């Protein structure tokens, strides 16, 4: 018996009947020989972590655009926090932790530079719109590995595509990631907003703090325990009425106080204008797109290729390209 088969056997023995077993995966679009050591979901985890798109997350905005300071979240640290919360919930419910972590690590691979400001701009420019969850799926299916994609399992792909939007994930593990994403970003955005002086602890309504807790750790602990307790024995991942309502109130507070606050978001218009100029430039001169996007240009059109290129940029890379293309350079004698 291989190590992979031993792991699959332990899953069948110890996981909940509602868990997704590695041995029962719906498989991959392109059939592959199984790994002797890793289950299919462990293999997907590794493929995501070793991908170019995953590495770029460290230079993509979470909430604050290129903040000065070492401790603000990026899209990378957000992804890791979602992964930890999701894995804890999965462990508490005896679900498949490896599947849960693979979905969590891949859920934001398609996010744009400059966070949701970039996403909103591409949604305006692209016929049919743009959604970062579907772009994340496109990254793992089409863009990684020089166009071959990562060939992930159906369960991981489904969880990535459905971590936000109207369609619920098809596995409980995917549902765990969907809720963990919300738990993570609301709470770490509070932390960053306080670090930036946008809000202060006393600004959070006392009625919310009395239910969820007064500190970052207390709120995370309350929310995670509530999901585990509320979801046990059920065919869906859920929250209790009181905790769920308080989290939605906290989310509304964050939209009013942080996500639409001019101090926190005042530079977003400039970032969007910069991305729009880049989009227009490459749309009118697609020959200047990198070589790996030329096949997309031919097969799927110029706009699709330009969108993929810009969506994959980091904040730093997009700014550098803008400077290179649109900011005059000083003349020097050689």
C-alpha positions as a Markdown table, in Angstrom:
| # | Residue | x | y | z |
|---|---|---|---|---|
| 1 | Unk | 0.0 | 0.0 | 0.0 |
| 2 | Unk | 1.4 | 3.4 | -1.0 |
| 3 | Unk | 1.5 | 6.4 | 1.4 |
| 4 | Unk | -1.3 | 8.0 | -0.6 |
| 5 | Unk | -3.4 | 4.9 | -0.2 |
| 6 | Unk | -2.7 | 4.9 | 3.6 |
| 7 | Unk | -3.8 | 8.5 | 3.8 |
| 8 | Unk | -7.0 | 7.8 | 1.8 |
| 9 | Unk | -7.7 | 4.8 | 4.1 |
| 10 | Unk | -7.4 | 7.1 | 7.2 |
| 11 | Unk | -9.7 | 9.6 | 5.6 |
| 12 | Unk | -12.4 | 6.9 | 5.1 |
| 13 | Unk | -12.0 | 5.8 | 8.8 |
| 14 | Unk | -11.9 | 9.1 | 10.6 |
| 15 | Unk | -13.5 | 11.9 | 8.5 |
| 16 | Unk | -17.2 | 12.8 | 8.8 |
| 17 | Unk | -19.6 | 11.0 | 6.4 |
| 18 | Unk | -20.3 | 14.4 | 5.0 |
| 19 | Unk | -16.6 | 15.1 | 4.2 |
| 20 | Unk | -15.2 | 14.9 | 0.7 |
| 21 | Unk | -12.8 | 11.9 | 0.4 |
| 22 | Unk | -9.7 | 12.2 | -1.7 |
| 23 | Unk | -10.4 | 8.7 | -3.1 |
| 24 | Unk | -13.9 | 9.9 | -4.2 |
| 25 | Unk | -12.8 | 13.0 | -6.1 |
| 26 | Unk | -14.5 | 13.7 | -9.4 |
| 27 | Unk | -11.0 | 13.9 | -10.9 |
| 28 | Unk | -9.2 | 16.2 | -13.3 |
| 29 | Unk | -10.0 | 17.4 | -16.8 |
| 30 | Unk | -6.9 | 15.7 | -18.0 |
| 31 | Unk | -6.3 | 12.3 | -16.4 |
| 32 | Unk | -3.1 | 11.8 | -14.6 |
| 33 | Unk | -1.4 | 8.9 | -12.8 |
| 34 | Unk | -1.9 | 9.2 | -9.1 |
| 35 | Unk | 1.0 | 10.3 | -6.8 |
| 36 | Unk | 2.4 | 7.6 | -4.6 |
| 37 | Unk | 2.9 | 10.0 | -1.6 |
| 38 | Unk | 0.2 | 12.7 | -1.9 |
| 39 | Unk | -3.5 | 12.6 | -2.3 |
| 40 | Unk | -5.1 | 14.4 | -5.2 |
| 41 | Unk | -6.0 | 17.4 | -2.9 |
| 42 | Unk | -2.5 | 17.5 | -1.4 |
| 43 | Unk | -1.1 | 17.6 | -4.9 |
| 44 | Unk | -3.4 | 20.5 | -5.8 |
| 45 | Unk | -2.2 | 22.4 | -2.7 |
| 46 | Unk | 1.4 | 22.0 | -3.8 |
| 47 | Unk | 0.6 | 23.1 | -7.4 |
| 48 | Unk | -1.0 | 26.3 | -6.2 |
| 49 | Unk | 1.7 | 27.2 | -3.7 |
| 50 | Unk | 4.4 | 26.7 | -6.4 |
| 51 | Unk | 2.5 | 28.7 | -9.0 |
| 52 | Unk | 3.6 | 32.1 | -10.3 |
| 53 | Unk | 0.2 | 33.6 | -9.5 |
| 54 | Unk | 0.5 | 32.6 | -5.8 |
| 55 | Unk | 3.9 | 34.3 | -5.5 |
| 56 | Unk | 2.5 | 37.5 | -7.0 |
| 57 | Unk | -0.1 | 37.8 | -4.2 |
| 58 | Unk | 2.5 | 39.2 | -1.9 |
| 59 | Unk | 2.6 | 42.4 | -3.9 |
| 60 | Unk | -1.2 | 42.9 | -4.4 |
| 61 | Unk | -3.4 | 45.2 | -2.4 |
| 62 | Unk | -5.8 | 43.9 | 0.2 |
| 63 | Unk | -7.4 | 47.1 | 1.4 |
| 64 | Unk | -4.7 | 49.8 | 1.6 |
| 65 | Unk | -2.8 | 50.7 | -1.6 |
| 66 | Unk | 1.0 | 50.2 | -1.2 |
| 67 | Unk | 0.9 | 51.1 | 2.5 |
| 68 | Unk | 4.0 | 52.3 | 4.3 |
| 69 | Unk | 4.6 | 49.8 | 7.0 |
| 70 | Unk | 5.6 | 46.2 | 7.3 |
| 71 | Unk | 2.5 | 44.9 | 9.1 |
| 72 | Unk | -0.4 | 45.7 | 6.7 |
| 73 | Unk | -2.1 | 42.8 | 5.0 |
| 74 | Unk | -1.5 | 42.0 | 1.4 |
| 75 | Unk | -3.5 | 39.6 | -0.8 |
| 76 | Unk | -0.9 | 36.9 | 0.2 |
| 77 | Unk | -1.3 | 37.3 | 4.0 |
| 78 | Unk | -5.1 | 37.5 | 3.6 |
| 79 | Unk | -4.9 | 34.1 | 1.7 |
| 80 | Unk | -2.8 | 32.6 | 4.5 |
| 81 | Unk | -5.2 | 33.8 | 7.2 |
| 82 | Unk | -8.2 | 32.4 | 5.3 |
| 83 | Unk | -6.4 | 29.1 | 5.0 |
| 84 | Unk | -5.7 | 28.9 | 8.8 |
| 85 | Unk | -9.3 | 29.8 | 9.7 |
| 86 | Unk | -10.8 | 27.4 | 7.2 |
| 87 | Unk | -8.5 | 24.5 | 8.2 |
| 88 | Unk | -9.4 | 25.0 | 11.9 |
| 89 | Unk | -13.1 | 24.9 | 11.0 |
| 90 | Unk | -12.6 | 21.8 | 8.8 |
| 91 | Unk | -10.8 | 20.1 | 11.6 |
| 92 | Unk | -13.5 | 20.9 | 14.1 |
| 93 | Unk | -16.1 | 19.4 | 11.7 |
| 94 | Unk | -14.0 | 16.4 | 10.6 |
| 95 | Unk | -14.0 | 17.5 | 7.0 |
| 96 | Unk | -11.2 | 17.2 | 4.5 |
| 97 | Unk | -8.5 | 19.7 | 5.7 |
| 98 | Unk | -6.4 | 19.2 | 2.6 |
| 99 | Unk | -9.2 | 20.0 | 0.2 |
| 100 | Unk | -10.2 | 23.0 | 2.4 |
| 101 | Unk | -6.6 | 24.4 | 2.4 |
| 102 | Unk | -6.2 | 23.9 | -1.4 |
| 103 | Unk | -9.4 | 25.9 | -2.1 |
| 104 | Unk | -8.3 | 28.6 | 0.4 |
| 105 | Unk | -4.8 | 29.0 | -1.1 |
| 106 | Unk | -6.2 | 29.3 | -4.6 |
| 107 | Unk | -9.3 | 31.4 | -4.0 |
| 108 | Unk | -7.8 | 34.8 | -4.8 |
| 109 | Unk | -5.2 | 33.9 | -7.5 |
| 110 | Unk | -7.1 | 35.9 | -10.0 |
| 111 | Unk | -7.4 | 39.1 | -8.0 |
| 112 | Unk | -6.3 | 42.3 | -9.7 |
| 113 | Unk | -3.7 | 44.8 | -8.7 |
| 114 | Unk | -5.0 | 47.5 | -6.3 |
| 115 | Unk | -7.7 | 45.2 | -4.9 |
| 116 | Unk | -11.3 | 45.6 | -5.6 |
| 117 | Unk | -10.7 | 49.0 | -7.2 |
| 118 | Unk | -8.9 | 47.1 | -10.0 |
| 119 | Unk | -11.6 | 44.5 | -10.2 |
| 120 | Unk | -14.3 | 47.2 | -10.5 |
| 121 | Unk | -12.4 | 48.9 | -13.4 |
| 122 | Unk | -11.9 | 45.6 | -15.3 |
| 123 | Unk | -15.6 | 44.8 | -14.8 |
| 124 | Unk | -16.4 | 48.1 | -16.6 |
| 125 | Unk | -13.9 | 47.6 | -19.4 |
| 126 | Unk | -14.5 | 43.9 | -20.2 |
| 127 | Unk | -17.5 | 42.9 | -22.3 |
| 128 | Unk | -19.4 | 40.6 | -20.0 |
| 129 | Unk | -17.8 | 42.0 | -16.9 |
| 130 | Unk | -15.0 | 40.7 | -14.7 |
| 131 | Unk | -15.2 | 38.7 | -11.4 |
| 132 | Unk | -12.0 | 37.8 | -9.5 |
| 133 | Unk | -13.3 | 34.4 | -8.5 |
| 134 | Unk | -13.8 | 33.4 | -12.1 |
| 135 | Unk | -10.5 | 34.9 | -13.0 |
| 136 | Unk | -8.9 | 32.7 | -10.3 |
| 137 | Unk | -10.4 | 29.7 | -12.0 |
| 138 | Unk | -9.1 | 30.9 | -15.3 |
| 139 | Unk | -5.6 | 31.3 | -13.8 |
| 140 | Unk | -5.5 | 27.6 | -12.6 |
| 141 | Unk | -7.2 | 26.3 | -15.8 |
| 142 | Unk | -5.6 | 28.4 | -18.6 |
| 143 | Unk | -2.9 | 30.8 | -17.6 |
| 144 | Unk | -0.5 | 29.0 | -15.3 |
| 145 | Unk | 2.3 | 26.8 | -16.7 |
| 146 | Unk | 2.6 | 28.6 | -20.0 |
| 147 | Unk | -1.0 | 28.0 | -20.9 |
| 148 | Unk | -1.4 | 24.4 | -19.8 |
| 149 | Unk | -3.0 | 25.3 | -16.4 |
| 150 | Unk | -2.6 | 23.4 | -13.2 |
| 151 | Unk | -5.1 | 20.7 | -14.0 |
| 152 | Unk | -6.6 | 20.8 | -10.6 |
| 153 | Unk | -9.4 | 18.5 | -9.3 |
| 154 | Unk | -13.0 | 19.3 | -9.8 |
| 155 | Unk | -13.6 | 19.9 | -6.1 |
| 156 | Unk | -10.8 | 22.5 | -5.8 |
| 157 | Unk | -11.8 | 24.3 | -9.0 |
| 158 | Unk | -15.4 | 24.4 | -7.8 |
| 159 | Unk | -14.5 | 25.8 | -4.4 |
| 160 | Unk | -12.3 | 28.5 | -6.0 |
| 161 | Unk | -15.0 | 29.6 | -8.5 |
| 162 | Unk | -17.8 | 29.6 | -5.8 |
| 163 | Unk | -16.0 | 31.2 | -2.9 |
| 164 | Unk | -18.0 | 34.3 | -3.7 |
| 165 | Unk | -21.0 | 35.1 | -5.9 |
| 166 | Unk | -24.5 | 33.6 | -6.2 |
| 167 | Unk | -23.6 | 29.9 | -6.6 |
| 168 | Unk | -22.8 | 28.0 | -3.4 |
| 169 | Unk | -19.8 | 25.6 | -3.5 |
| 170 | Unk | -20.6 | 21.9 | -4.2 |
| 171 | Unk | -18.7 | 20.6 | -1.2 |
| 172 | Unk | -18.8 | 21.5 | 2.6 |
| 173 | Unk | -15.1 | 22.2 | 2.4 |
| 174 | Unk | -15.8 | 24.9 | -0.3 |
| 175 | Unk | -18.5 | 26.3 | 1.9 |
| 176 | Unk | -16.1 | 26.5 | 4.8 |
| 177 | Unk | -13.7 | 28.6 | 2.7 |
| 178 | Unk | -16.5 | 30.9 | 1.5 |
| 179 | Unk | -17.4 | 31.8 | 5.1 |
| 180 | Unk | -13.8 | 31.8 | 6.3 |
| 181 | Unk | -12.9 | 34.4 | 3.6 |
| 182 | Unk | -15.5 | 36.7 | 5.1 |
| 183 | Unk | -14.4 | 36.1 | 8.7 |
| 184 | Unk | -10.8 | 36.7 | 7.8 |
| 185 | Unk | -11.2 | 39.9 | 5.8 |
| 186 | Unk | -13.6 | 41.7 | 8.1 |
| 187 | Unk | -11.4 | 41.1 | 11.1 |
| 188 | Unk | -8.0 | 41.8 | 9.6 |
| 189 | Unk | -9.3 | 44.8 | 7.8 |
| 190 | Unk | -10.3 | 46.2 | 11.3 |
| 191 | Unk | -6.7 | 45.5 | 12.5 |
| 192 | Unk | -5.2 | 47.4 | 9.5 |
| 193 | Unk | -7.7 | 50.3 | 9.7 |
| 194 | Unk | -6.8 | 50.8 | 13.4 |
| 195 | Unk | -3.1 | 50.6 | 12.5 |
| 196 | Unk | -3.7 | 53.3 | 9.9 |
| 197 | Unk | -5.7 | 55.5 | 12.2 |
| 198 | Unk | -8.9 | 55.2 | 10.1 |
| 199 | Unk | -10.9 | 53.8 | 13.0 |
| 200 | Unk | -10.3 | 53.3 | 16.8 |
| 201 | Unk | -11.5 | 50.4 | 19.0 |
| 202 | Unk | -14.2 | 52.6 | 20.6 |
| 203 | Unk | -15.7 | 53.2 | 17.1 |
| 204 | Unk | -17.0 | 49.6 | 16.8 |
| 205 | Unk | -20.5 | 49.6 | 18.1 |
| 206 | Unk | -20.6 | 48.2 | 21.7 |
| 207 | Unk | -23.5 | 46.0 | 20.8 |
| 208 | Unk | -21.4 | 44.1 | 18.2 |
| 209 | Unk | -18.4 | 43.8 | 20.6 |
| 210 | Unk | -20.5 | 42.4 | 23.4 |
| 211 | Unk | -21.5 | 39.5 | 21.1 |
| 212 | Unk | -18.3 | 38.9 | 19.0 |
| 213 | Unk | -15.6 | 40.2 | 21.4 |
| 214 | Unk | -13.5 | 43.3 | 21.9 |
| 215 | Unk | -10.2 | 42.1 | 20.3 |
| 216 | Unk | -9.1 | 40.6 | 17.0 |
| 217 | Unk | -8.5 | 37.2 | 18.7 |
| 218 | Unk | -11.8 | 37.2 | 20.6 |
| 219 | Unk | -13.8 | 37.9 | 17.5 |
| 220 | Unk | -12.0 | 35.2 | 15.4 |
| 221 | Unk | -12.4 | 32.7 | 18.3 |
| 222 | Unk | -16.1 | 33.5 | 18.6 |
| 223 | Unk | -16.8 | 33.3 | 14.9 |
| 224 | Unk | -14.9 | 30.0 | 14.4 |
| 225 | Unk | -16.4 | 28.2 | 17.3 |
| 226 | Unk | -19.9 | 29.4 | 16.3 |
| 227 | Unk | -19.5 | 28.0 | 12.8 |
| 228 | Unk | -18.3 | 24.6 | 14.1 |
| 229 | Unk | -21.1 | 24.4 | 16.7 |
| 230 | Unk | -23.8 | 25.6 | 14.3 |
| 231 | Unk | -22.7 | 23.3 | 11.4 |
| 232 | Unk | -22.3 | 20.0 | 13.3 |
| 233 | Unk | -24.7 | 17.4 | 12.0 |
| 234 | Unk | -26.0 | 19.6 | 9.1 |
| 235 | Unk | -25.6 | 19.4 | 5.4 |
| 236 | Unk | -24.4 | 23.0 | 5.1 |
| 237 | Unk | -21.9 | 25.3 | 6.8 |
| 238 | Unk | -23.7 | 28.0 | 8.7 |
| 239 | Unk | -23.7 | 30.4 | 11.7 |
| 240 | Unk | -26.1 | 30.9 | 14.6 |
| 241 | Unk | -28.7 | 33.7 | 14.2 |
| 242 | Unk | -27.1 | 36.0 | 16.8 |
| 243 | Unk | -23.5 | 35.6 | 15.7 |
| 244 | Unk | -24.4 | 35.8 | 12.0 |
| 245 | Unk | -26.4 | 38.9 | 12.5 |
| 246 | Unk | -23.6 | 40.5 | 14.5 |
| 247 | Unk | -21.0 | 39.7 | 11.8 |
| 248 | Unk | -23.2 | 41.3 | 9.1 |
| 249 | Unk | -23.6 | 44.4 | 11.3 |
| 250 | Unk | -19.8 | 44.5 | 11.7 |
| 251 | Unk | -19.4 | 44.2 | 7.9 |
| 252 | Unk | -21.8 | 47.1 | 7.4 |
| 253 | Unk | -19.8 | 49.1 | 9.9 |
| 254 | Unk | -16.7 | 48.4 | 7.9 |
| 255 | Unk | -18.2 | 49.5 | 4.6 |
| 256 | Unk | -19.4 | 52.7 | 6.1 |
| 257 | Unk | -16.2 | 53.5 | 8.1 |
| 258 | Unk | -13.4 | 51.9 | 6.1 |
| 259 | Unk | -14.2 | 50.5 | 2.6 |
| 260 | Unk | -15.8 | 53.8 | 1.5 |
| 261 | Unk | -13.6 | 56.1 | 3.7 |
| 262 | Unk | -11.8 | 58.8 | 1.6 |
| 263 | Unk | -8.8 | 58.6 | 3.8 |
| 264 | Unk | -8.4 | 54.8 | 3.2 |
| 265 | Unk | -9.6 | 54.9 | -0.4 |
| 266 | Unk | -8.6 | 58.3 | -1.7 |
| 267 | Unk | -6.0 | 57.0 | -4.1 |
| 268 | Unk | -8.2 | 54.4 | -5.8 |
| 269 | Unk | -9.3 | 56.7 | -8.5 |
| 270 | Unk | -5.7 | 57.3 | -9.5 |
| 271 | Unk | -5.0 | 53.5 | -9.5 |
| 272 | Unk | -8.1 | 52.9 | -11.7 |
| 273 | Unk | -7.0 | 55.6 | -14.1 |
| 274 | Unk | -3.6 | 54.1 | -14.4 |
| 275 | Unk | -5.0 | 50.6 | -15.1 |
| 276 | Unk | -7.4 | 52.1 | -17.7 |
| 277 | Unk | -4.5 | 53.8 | -19.5 |
| 278 | Unk | -2.7 | 50.5 | -19.6 |
| 279 | Unk | -5.7 | 48.6 | -20.8 |
| 280 | Unk | -6.2 | 51.2 | -23.6 |
| 281 | Unk | -2.6 | 51.1 | -24.6 |
| 282 | Unk | -2.3 | 47.3 | -24.9 |
| 283 | Unk | -5.7 | 47.1 | -26.6 |
| 284 | Unk | -4.6 | 49.5 | -29.3 |
| 285 | Unk | -1.1 | 48.0 | -29.6 |
| 286 | Unk | -1.4 | 44.2 | -28.8 |
| 287 | Unk | 1.9 | 43.4 | -30.4 |
| 288 | Unk | 3.5 | 44.8 | -27.2 |
| 289 | Unk | 1.8 | 42.2 | -25.0 |
| 290 | Unk | 4.2 | 39.6 | -23.6 |
| 291 | Unk | 4.7 | 36.5 | -25.7 |
| 292 | Unk | 2.6 | 34.2 | -23.4 |
| 293 | Unk | -0.5 | 36.3 | -24.1 |
| 294 | Unk | -0.2 | 36.3 | -27.9 |
| 295 | Unk | -1.9 | 32.9 | -28.1 |
| 296 | Unk | -4.8 | 34.2 | -26.1 |
| 297 | Unk | -5.0 | 37.2 | -28.3 |
| 298 | Unk | -5.3 | 34.9 | -31.4 |
| 299 | Unk | -7.7 | 32.4 | -29.9 |
| 300 | Unk | -9.8 | 34.5 | -27.6 |
| 301 | Unk | -9.4 | 38.1 | -28.7 |
| 302 | Unk | -7.3 | 41.2 | -27.8 |
| 303 | Unk | -9.5 | 42.3 | -24.9 |
| 304 | Unk | -9.3 | 38.9 | -23.2 |
| 305 | Unk | -5.5 | 38.8 | -23.5 |
| 306 | Unk | -5.1 | 42.4 | -22.2 |
| 307 | Unk | -7.4 | 41.6 | -19.3 |
| 308 | Unk | -5.5 | 38.5 | -18.4 |
| 309 | Unk | -2.2 | 40.5 | -18.5 |
| 310 | Unk | -3.4 | 43.4 | -16.4 |
| 311 | Unk | -5.3 | 41.2 | -13.9 |
| 312 | Unk | -2.1 | 39.3 | -13.3 |
| 313 | Unk | 0.0 | 42.3 | -12.6 |
| 314 | Unk | 1.1 | 43.2 | -9.1 |
| 315 | Unk | 0.7 | 46.8 | -7.8 |
| 316 | Unk | 4.4 | 47.4 | -8.2 |
| 317 | Unk | 4.5 | 46.0 | -11.7 |
| 318 | Unk | 1.5 | 47.9 | -12.9 |
| 319 | Unk | 2.9 | 51.2 | -11.5 |
| 320 | Unk | 6.3 | 50.4 | -13.2 |
| 321 | Unk | 4.7 | 49.7 | -16.5 |
| 322 | Unk | 2.7 | 53.0 | -16.3 |
| 323 | Unk | 5.8 | 54.9 | -15.6 |
| 324 | Unk | 7.7 | 53.2 | -18.4 |
| 325 | Unk | 4.9 | 53.9 | -21.0 |
| 326 | Unk | 3.5 | 57.3 | -20.0 |
| 327 | Unk | 6.0 | 59.2 | -17.8 |
| 328 | Unk | 8.6 | 61.2 | -19.8 |
| 329 | Unk | 12.2 | 60.2 | -19.1 |
| 330 | Unk | 15.0 | 62.7 | -18.6 |
| 331 | Unk | 17.4 | 63.0 | -21.6 |
| 332 | Unk | 21.0 | 62.1 | -20.8 |
| 333 | Unk | 24.2 | 62.2 | -22.9 |
| 334 | Unk | 25.6 | 58.7 | -23.6 |
